[in-house]
């Protein structure tokens, strides 16, 4: 069987409202979304504007690794 070499990957989007002083990748209490993107069409990191219940407003969510 051939492996599925799909161009679509699952990414994690994290709110940009997190504290600058605490820069760990996996912090409890930080809101995240998951989404998919096409690796060939968008090789750069994605920034989307979504609702953050922690901030209680729409803010920019950036892709993390």
Secondary structure, 3 states (H helix, E strand, C coil): CCCCCCCEEEEEEEECCCCCCCCCCCCCCCCEEEEEEECCCCCCCCEEEEEECCCCEEEEEEEEC
